[in-house]
Amino acid sequence: YNFKTQINEFVNPNYTTILGYTKDEINAMTPDSFFKLFHPDDLLNINVHMQDVSTGAAHQKIEYRFKHKNGGWVWCYSVDSPFKVNSKREVESFIGVFIDITELKEAEIELKKAKQEAEKANIHKNYFLANMSHEIRTPMNGVVGFSSLLRDDSLSKEVKDSYINIIESSSNQLLNLI
């Protein structure tokens, strides 16, 4: 890209395939109409990136979305460096390498969604386990506690029967839970 003429002096055929525009269509656009093809959420980063390249920073990397001629968004990864620098050390043009990373970004988005779903499921699992632990502990305490009390030989038959009823009731609660 030439900063003075504001045209692309050379465009790789793959660039036009990825974006759907011919070199002539791209060069016929005003800078404003060309910049409208960048996703609005990426414009600030693109402006900073272009400023860095235009002031001589080499190997500037950026990811952004560009509107394909068919209307869809293409994720792009670009590495740009100054190409022609005049005697005043002003950058006149830059050269860039451009890669379509749409599939990679879509996979990344799906991975983030899956991670969020897994984290949600983990929260529900922890809640379920805490709840079940409490629900199991209550009747289990009745079984263990009253079983220990039955060891006392001095208990009357009525008290033992009462303890056995509590143990049976607690055991049934456990079976229902399980």
Secondary structure, 3 states (H helix, E strand, C coil): CECCCCECCCCCHHHHHHHCCCHHHHHHCCHHHHHCCECHHHHHHHHHHHHHHHCCCCCEEEEEEEECCCCCEEEEEEEEEEEEECCCCCEEEEEEEEEECHHHHHHHHHHHHHHHHHHHHHHHHHHHHHHHHHHHHHHHHHHHHHHHHCCCCCCCHHHHHHHHHHHHHHHHHHHHHC
